[in-house]
Amino acid sequence: MPKYTEQRILPYQPEQVFNLVADVGRYPDFLPWCVGARVQTRTATDLIAELTIGFGIFRESFTSYVVLDSPSTITVRYERGPFRYLHNQWIFTLHEQGCHVKFFVDFELRSRLLQVAIGTVFTEATRRMVTAFTERLKTVYGFSNEIGQKTLHNDDRKCFPSDSNFSTVGK
């Protein structure tokens, strides 16, 4: 099943990056293929959201329960929709150059046809989505020193999921 991990050092404070990722209702404004977002409930520590993803002829909606542990972690637990399972987590830690971001996603779709279609473009699509968050940071918080932005390594299996600071949510 498709898995993707990425780490980046971004020249922003962890609180800024956390707040941007936690602002699920704004995803259609900047996130590729996100054509709808509806936050059903929200507290300081969690939210339930329905996202609609459109890609070519495909359009699917899914609901997730999101745990917000400000400013360090956002963990997504899949509730209902087209997936067999979805594991997603963001970890934000203070770094001398700003914020060290760890991103992980792993999922399997119920539809074999959709799984094959997504699988062929998954890595590139996920990279574009992570980059969209970086670009959104520039838009919301202003341009920062590019020296601080560094992609450490895409698909770095040493960090996920065995990292003790990372936990997946069960199927």
Backbone as CSV, one residue per row, in Angstrom:
resi,resn,N_x,N_y,N_z,CA_x,CA_y,CA_z,C_x,C_y,C_z
1,MET,0.826,-1.156,0.000,0.000,0.000,0.000,0.884,1.238,0.000
2,PRO,0.425,2.316,-0.619,1.279,3.500,-0.701,1.642,4.052,0.673
3,LYS,2.929,4.322,0.835,3.445,4.968,2.038,4.354,6.097,1.577
4,TYR,4.377,7.153,2.352,5.256,8.266,2.017,5.708,8.916,3.311
5,THR,6.999,9.204,3.397,7.542,9.943,4.526,8.410,11.065,3.986
6,GLU,8.432,12.142,4.709,9.301,13.249,4.340,9.618,14.046,5.588
7,GLN,10.819,14.584,5.602,11.246,15.490,6.665,11.757,16.759,6.003
8,ARG,11.449,17.880,6.600,11.955,19.164,6.117,12.288,20.053,7.304
9,ILE,13.294,20.880,7.087,13.588,21.958,8.020,13.023,23.213,7.366
10,LEU,12.082,23.860,8.036,11.441,25.053,7.494,11.749,26.249,8.384
11,PRO,11.967,27.410,7.791,12.345,28.601,8.562,11.148,29.304,9.211
12,TYR,10.349,28.543,9.926,9.190,29.061,10.635,9.164,28.419,12.015
13,GLN,8.405,29.006,12.908,8.258,28.443,14.247,7.322,27.233,14.198
14,PRO,7.545,26.231,15.060,6.652,25.071,15.076,5.172,25.453,15.221
15,GLU,4.879,26.476,16.028,3.486,26.905,16.214,2.874,27.369,14.901
16,GLN,3.661,28.072,14.072,3.158,28.550,12.791,2.833,27.382,11.854
17,VAL,3.733,26.427,11.780,3.526,25.281,10.893,2.353,24.447,11.408
18,PHE,2.314,24.218,12.710,1.203,23.480,13.308,-0.127,24.147,12.973
19,ASN,-0.227,25.450,13.202,-1.484,26.163,12.971,-1.923,26.089,11.515
20,LEU,-0.984,26.158,10.600,-1.326,26.084,9.189,-1.860,24.694,8.830
21,VAL,-1.196,23.645,9.290,-1.646,22.283,8.994,-2.984,22.006,9.684
22,ALA,-3.190,22.549,10.864,-4.427,22.318,11.612,-5.619,23.078,11.033
23,ASP,-5.385,24.025,10.149,-6.456,24.836,9.557,-7.081,24.106,8.366
24,VAL,-7.698,22.976,8.644,-8.225,22.063,7.625,-9.243,22.744,6.708
25,GLY,-10.029,23.631,7.240,-11.043,24.311,6.441,-10.489,25.114,5.281
26,ARG,-9.226,25.485,5.355,-8.572,26.273,4.289,-7.900,25.403,3.223
27,TYR,-7.867,24.102,3.404,-7.169,23.224,2.455,-7.567,23.447,0.999
28,PRO,-8.850,23.625,0.666,-9.178,23.830,-0.753,-8.555,25.100,-1.350
29,ASP,-8.155,26.055,-0.503,-7.539,27.291,-0.986,-6.146,27.066,-1.570
30,PHE,-5.472,25.989,-1.169,-4.082,25.837,-1.596,-3.633,24.406,-1.873
31,LEU,-4.362,23.428,-1.416,-3.911,22.049,-1.516,-4.372,21.420,-2.831
32,PRO,-3.431,20.939,-3.634,-3.822,20.311,-4.903,-4.807,19.167,-4.669
33,TRP,-5.785,19.099,-5.487,-6.788,18.034,-5.510,-7.775,18.070,-4.358
34,CYS,-7.611,18.980,-3.417,-8.597,19.107,-2.352,-9.671,20.080,-2.842
35,VAL,-10.838,19.541,-3.157,-11.898,20.363,-3.725,-12.967,20.738,-2.699
36,GLY,-12.861,20.187,-1.498,-13.803,20.533,-0.451,-13.293,20.151,0.921
37,ALA,-13.643,20.955,1.913,-13.277,20.663,3.302,-14.359,21.228,4.199
38,ARG,-14.860,20.387,5.079,-15.888,20.818,6.015,-15.508,20.309,7.400
39,VAL,-15.241,21.245,8.300,-14.945,20.875,9.680,-16.283,20.724,10.389
40,GLN,-16.572,19.519,10.832,-17.863,19.229,11.460,-17.894,19.657,12.916
41,THR,-16.813,19.370,13.645,-16.672,19.814,15.031,-15.210,20.150,15.265
42,ARG,-14.984,21.061,16.219,-13.597,21.418,16.537,-13.517,21.892,17.976
43,THR,-12.481,21.396,18.669,-12.125,21.890,19.994,-10.647,22.272,19.922
44,ALA,-10.073,22.648,21.048,-8.648,22.986,21.074,-7.768,21.764,20.838
45,THR,-8.301,20.562,21.107,-7.471,19.359,21.031,-7.857,18.374,19.937
46,ASP,-8.969,18.610,19.261,-9.342,17.677,18.192,-10.359,18.294,17.244
47,LEU,-10.575,17.609,16.140,-11.596,18.023,15.196,-12.038,16.819,14.376
48,ILE,-13.220,16.931,13.802,-13.707,15.959,12.845,-13.940,16.720,11.553
49,ALA,-13.348,16.223,10.474,-13.438,16.926,9.202,-13.753,15.966,8.069
50,GLU,-14.465,16.494,7.082,-14.723,15.755,5.854,-13.984,16.470,4.734
51,LEU,-13.126,15.730,4.053,-12.396,16.271,2.906,-12.900,15.606,1.641
52,THR,-12.952,16.378,0.563,-13.282,15.834,-0.749,-12.080,16.044,-1.648
53,ILE,-11.620,14.940,-2.214,-10.455,14.954,-3.087,-10.938,14.677,-4.504
54,GLY,-10.513,15.507,-5.439,-10.855,15.315,-6.840,-9.593,15.171,-7.658
55,PHE,-9.560,14.141,-8.475,-8.378,13.869,-9.307,-8.881,13.265,-10.609
56,GLY,-8.809,14.051,-11.689,-9.328,13.564,-12.964,-10.810,13.279,-12.836
57,ILE,-11.210,12.074,-13.223,-12.623,11.706,-13.151,-13.029,11.234,-11.755
58,PHE,-12.064,11.059,-10.873,-12.343,10.554,-9.529,-12.651,11.695,-8.568
59,ARG,-13.623,11.469,-7.715,-13.966,12.411,-6.650,-14.432,11.569,-5.472
60,GLU,-13.752,11.690,-4.353,-14.071,10.904,-3.164,-14.044,11.795,-1.929
61,SER,-14.940,11.520,-1.007,-14.966,12.226,0.273,-14.680,11.233,1.389
62,PHE,-14.020,11.720,2.421,-13.753,10.880,3.585,-13.771,11.741,4.840
63,THR,-14.054,11.091,5.955,-14.128,11.768,7.239,-13.008,11.246,8.132
64,SER,-12.375,12.177,8.833,-11.284,11.829,9.731,-11.469,12.505,11.078
65,TYR,-10.971,11.833,12.103,-10.863,12.396,13.432,-9.411,12.826,13.579
66,VAL,-9.188,14.081,13.918,-7.838,14.641,13.959,-7.511,15.072,15.383
67,VAL,-6.423,14.531,15.915,-5.960,14.895,17.257,-4.920,15.997,17.112
68,LEU,-5.155,17.103,17.800,-4.284,18.278,17.742,-3.530,18.405,19.056
69,ASP,-2.257,18.086,19.047,-1.413,18.208,20.232,-0.468,19.386,19.983
70,SER,-0.991,20.597,20.186,-0.281,21.829,19.844,0.927,22.039,20.750
71,PRO,2.035,22.468,20.192,2.336,22.680,18.777,3.153,21.541,18.165
72,SER,3.087,20.348,18.741,4.048,19.321,18.341,3.542,18.259,17.367
73,THR,2.262,17.878,17.435,1.826,16.714,16.662,0.388,16.865,16.182
74,ILE,0.150,16.412,14.964,-1.200,16.271,14.426,-1.310,14.834,13.934
75,THR,-2.277,14.105,14.487,-2.483,12.704,14.122,-3.885,12.547,13.562
76,VAL,-3.960,11.927,12.393,-5.232,11.743,11.707,-5.674,10.297,11.856
77,ARG,-6.916,10.114,12.299,-7.506,8.781,12.406,-8.688,8.714,11.443
78,TYR,-8.613,7.819,10.527,-9.645,7.639,9.515,-10.951,7.156,10.150
79,GLU,-12.064,7.765,9.737,-13.372,7.385,10.265,-14.228,6.657,9.218
80,ARG,-14.438,7.296,8.043,-15.252,6.647,7.003,-14.956,7.251,5.640
81,GLY,-15.208,6.446,4.624,-14.979,6.880,3.254,-14.397,5.748,2.431
82,PRO,-13.589,6.069,1.421,-13.140,5.069,0.453,-11.916,4.248,0.865
83,PHE,-11.397,4.459,2.066,-10.181,3.766,2.480,-10.476,2.492,3.257
84,ARG,-9.550,1.540,3.167,-9.548,0.421,4.110,-8.928,0.923,5.411
85,TYR,-7.865,1.730,5.250,-7.237,2.390,6.394,-6.488,3.607,5.901
86,LEU,-6.220,4.522,6.819,-5.428,5.722,6.551,-4.678,6.053,7.826
87,HIS,-3.361,6.144,7.743,-2.499,6.565,8.845,-1.810,7.848,8.376
88,ASN,-1.905,8.889,9.154,-1.276,10.154,8.777,-0.842,10.875,10.039
89,GLN,0.386,11.365,10.021,0.864,12.111,11.177,1.870,13.168,10.744
90,TRP,1.780,14.309,11.401,2.740,15.403,11.277,3.377,15.591,12.653
91,ILE,4.703,15.755,12.675,5.420,16.040,13.925,6.244,17.304,13.695
92,PHE,6.138,18.255,14.611,6.811,19.547,14.499,7.706,19.737,15.720
93,THR,9.002,19.934,15.496,9.919,20.179,16.608,10.773,21.403,16.308
94,LEU,11.130,22.090,17.368,11.981,23.267,17.242,13.361,22.840,16.755
95,HIS,13.883,23.589,15.806,15.198,23.337,15.226,15.935,24.673,15.197
96,GLU,17.247,24.646,15.224,18.016,25.897,15.225,17.714,26.771,14.010
97,GLN,17.229,26.169,12.921,16.880,26.940,11.726,15.378,27.142,11.577
98,GLY,14.604,26.788,12.597,13.162,26.992,12.548,12.394,25.793,13.069
99,CYS,11.797,25.037,12.148,10.950,23.906,12.527,11.346,22.670,11.734
100,HIS,11.580,21.583,12.446,11.829,20.286,11.816,10.460,19.620,11.681
101,VAL,10.048,19.367,10.447,8.749,18.771,10.164,8.952,17.340,9.693
102,LYS,8.227,16.416,10.317,8.182,15.024,9.859,6.751,14.758,9.410
103,PHE,6.618,14.201,8.226,5.307,13.893,7.665,5.279,12.425,7.262
104,PHE,4.174,11.750,7.597,4.008,10.345,7.240,2.571,10.105,6.816
105,VAL,2.393,9.360,5.729,1.065,8.920,5.324,1.165,7.501,4.774
106,ASP,0.184,6.688,5.116,0.082,5.308,4.646,-1.404,5.018,4.524
107,PHE,-1.818,4.466,3.388,-3.233,4.170,3.227,-3.450,3.042,2.239
108,GLU,-4.654,2.507,2.277,-5.109,1.562,1.273,-6.562,1.890,0.972
109,LEU,-6.871,1.969,-0.306,-8.239,2.240,-0.741,-9.027,0.946,-0.853
110,ARG,-10.317,1.031,-0.671,-11.182,-0.136,-0.832,-11.282,-0.559,-2.299
111,SER,-11.340,0.419,-3.199,-11.475,0.152,-4.628,-10.124,-0.202,-5.246
112,ARG,-10.040,-1.389,-5.811,-8.807,-1.825,-6.473,-8.469,-0.903,-7.646
113,LEU,-9.487,-0.511,-8.411,-9.288,0.380,-9.556,-8.713,1.719,-9.111
114,LEU,-9.301,2.290,-8.082,-8.822,3.572,-7.563,-7.422,3.427,-6.973
115,GLN,-7.155,2.323,-6.295,-5.833,2.074,-5.713,-4.770,2.041,-6.810
116,VAL,-5.047,1.359,-7.909,-4.102,1.293,-9.031,-3.898,2.677,-9.632
117,ALA,-4.995,3.413,-9.822,-4.907,4.755,-10.401,-4.083,5.688,-9.524
118,ILE,-4.325,5.662,-8.243,-3.600,6.524,-7.307,-2.146,6.071,-7.173
119,GLY,-1.939,4.769,-7.135,-0.594,4.234,-6.937,0.415,4.701,-7.964
120,THR,-0.031,4.922,-9.188,0.902,5.324,-10.243,1.423,6.747,-10.064
121,VAL,0.683,7.590,-9.362,1.094,8.990,-9.199,1.254,9.387,-7.730
122,PHE,1.145,8.436,-6.835,1.082,8.722,-5.407,2.270,9.528,-4.885
123,THR,3.488,9.071,-5.143,4.658,9.752,-4.573,4.758,11.186,-5.064
124,GLU,4.603,11.399,-6.357,4.692,12.756,-6.892,3.549,13.627,-6.373
125,ALA,2.360,13.067,-6.305,1.217,13.828,-5.801,1.436,14.226,-4.337
126,THR,1.960,13.319,-3.545,2.197,13.615,-2.129,3.289,14.664,-1.984
127,ARG,4.341,14.572,-2.765,5.389,15.615,-2.732,4.791,16.983,-3.046
128,ARG,3.923,17.032,-4.046,3.300,18.301,-4.418,2.425,18.835,-3.293
129,MET,1.752,17.942,-2.580,0.906,18.385,-1.477,1.756,18.939,-0.334
130,VAL,2.854,18.258,0.002,3.736,18.756,1.065,4.335,20.102,0.657
131,THR,4.717,20.233,-0.596,5.247,21.502,-1.102,4.187,22.593,-1.036
132,ALA,2.934,22.245,-1.273,1.853,23.235,-1.197,1.743,23.816,0.216
133,PHE,1.961,23.001,1.241,1.968,23.515,2.609,3.115,24.511,2.804
134,THR,4.282,24.187,2.244,5.437,25.084,2.348,5.147,26.419,1.667
135,GLU,4.560,26.370,0.491,4.212,27.602,-0.229,3.156,28.393,0.537
136,ARG,2.225,27.696,1.145,1.186,28.369,1.931,1.795,29.084,3.138
137,LEU,2.818,28.480,3.751,3.516,29.154,4.852,4.069,30.499,4.396
138,LYS,4.652,30.546,3.207,5.186,31.805,2.669,4.076,32.828,2.474
139,THR,2.928,32.359,1.996,1.800,33.262,1.764,1.252,33.808,3.066
140,VAL,1.082,32.951,4.056,0.457,33.344,5.318,1.421,34.111,6.222
141,TYR,2.673,33.634,6.343,3.614,34.199,7.304,4.731,35.020,6.689
142,GLY,4.767,35.109,5.377,5.810,35.871,4.713,6.975,34.993,4.309
143,PHE,7.750,35.529,3.439,8.899,34.808,2.907,9.977,34.749,3.968
144,SER,10.560,33.566,4.145,11.642,33.396,5.107,12.917,33.026,4.391
145,ASN,13.990,33.035,5.109,15.311,32.716,4.581,15.336,31.297,4.014
146,GLU,15.581,31.165,2.730,15.576,29.853,2.073,16.673,28.927,2.601
147,ILE,17.708,29.474,3.227,18.758,28.625,3.773,18.168,27.656,4.790
148,GLY,17.111,28.087,5.476,16.491,27.245,6.477,15.620,26.139,5.917
149,GLN,15.282,26.197,4.635,14.419,25.161,4.066,15.270,24.098,3.411
150,LYS,15.115,22.891,3.880,15.926,21.800,3.370,15.116,20.519,3.460
151,THR,15.007,19.827,2.364,14.368,18.518,2.407,15.431,17.532,2.822
152,LEU,15.219,16.857,3.937,16.236,15.942,4.436,16.305,14.687,3.574
153,HIS,15.166,14.043,3.394,15.171,12.840,2.563,13.755,12.342,2.398
154,ASN,13.317,12.207,1.177,12.004,11.623,0.917,12.098,10.125,1.111
155,ASP,11.023,9.541,1.600,10.943,8.100,1.828,12.040,7.598,2.766
156,ASP,12.341,8.371,3.805,13.347,7.991,4.784,12.737,6.994,5.761
157,ARG,12.950,5.728,5.525,12.331,4.677,6.333,12.963,4.577,7.725
158,LYS,14.134,5.192,7.933,14.758,5.129,9.251,13.942,5.905,10.282
159,CYS,13.196,6.884,9.819,12.466,7.745,10.737,11.074,7.225,11.041
160,PHE,10.426,6.571,10.100,9.046,6.139,10.258,8.919,4.680,9.936
161,PRO,8.091,3.926,10.571,7.381,4.286,11.795,8.103,3.886,13.068
162,SER,9.369,3.493,12.996,10.052,3.001,14.185,10.497,4.101,15.139
163,ASP,10.493,5.346,14.700,10.876,6.468,15.543,9.991,6.480,16.799
164,SER,10.596,6.575,17.964,9.819,6.515,19.195,8.884,7.699,19.351
165,ASN,9.137,8.794,18.625,8.246,9.943,18.685,7.100,9.839,17.688
166,PHE,7.032,8.729,16.964,6.011,8.565,15.941,5.129,7.394,16.321
167,SER,3.847,7.594,16.193,2.932,6.478,16.438,1.868,6.478,15.350
168,THR,1.515,5.301,14.890,0.462,5.196,13.901,-0.836,4.883,14.621
169,VAL,-1.915,5.150,13.936,-3.229,4.838,14.467,-3.671,3.557,13.811
170,GLY,-4.215,2.628,14.579,-4.604,1.310,14.050,-5.657,1.384,12.968
171,LYS,-5.708,0.307,12.197,-6.685,0.228,11.104,-8.096,0.236,11.637
